[in-house]
Amino acid sequence: MSTFTEDFLSGLTPFTLISGNLGLFTIVTDGAQALNVASQNSGTVSAIRRTVPSITSPTRVFWDMKITAINSDDSAVILLNNNGTVGSRVGAIPARESFYDPLRRPIIIVNGTSYTALATALTLNVWYHVSIVWTGAAWICTMTDTSTDTIVFTQSGTGAMTVPNRLDFSADSGLPTIPTRFKQIVVSNDPESASMSPVYVFRQFFTNTMINGSPEVLANGKIYSYLASTSTPLDTYTNAADFTPNTNPILLDANGRIQTNILLDDSKTYRLVLTNSTDTVVSELNNVSGINA
């Protein structure tokens, strides 16, 4: 297992200035060491780069980012890539250029394809955690608002990750760049980072009512899955190979039995709520983790 972590504890020493003004890039303390990309008003893209040690078959990439102020145009960019190849790019533009998109929606880039992550710009001064997990040739990307521990974006697709060999940060040219911060960039091939665990295998459920000395079957009951200690829905999965999500709630049949696999994401902690067909709670479990968590 191999893991590359950029936590900025060495400051800008590992980075090389590619173009523009190095003074735009500074290390600040914001809960942890972070890279601050300042605003600029220049016709030149400012960019820094560092080498990423080769990690064969990476299974997970994640980083944190935040917008600290709103200016009139471009935003900073984080990119993991292999010699700049478009198809190998993984990264984010935290708030898209207002010239092209007045809504200033953030963009997540996976395998060179861009996905609009939110309907509007990111909330100011909130850290957002972006996680991309691969299982074989399938991947799933989530973005979490860490101030509320709420998943605000989910996207899945296919295509194995190309081994990255460099990490780039840039402040675009033109009107002032939006001041942006990044911290804790991690690339790993740890198999547990992309693992899932089964729950409720072959399980039949019952109500709390006894009929003729036997518990009543929970016909057409439901299982809701949430982020632990919240009412924020959190997906479970039918298949670890391609991250196929279950419906939420999962519906039981007339005999109170589950008709699907239920796999938990081992990187998350769940609250599971069992109800009858009319949503009356029968029981619930909180802080449920997978076996590899």
Secondary structure by P-SEA (a helix, b strand, c coil): cbbbbcccccccccccccccccccbbbbbcccbbbbbbbbbccbbbbbbbbbccccccccccbbbbbcccccbbbbbbbbccccccccbbbbcccccccccccbbbbbbccccccccccccccccbbbbbbbbbccccbbbbbbccccccccbbbbbbbccccccbbbbbbbcccccccccccbbbbbcccccccccccccbbbbbcccccccccccccccbbbbccccccbbbbbbccccccccccccccccccccccbbbbccccccbbbbbbcccccccccccccccccc
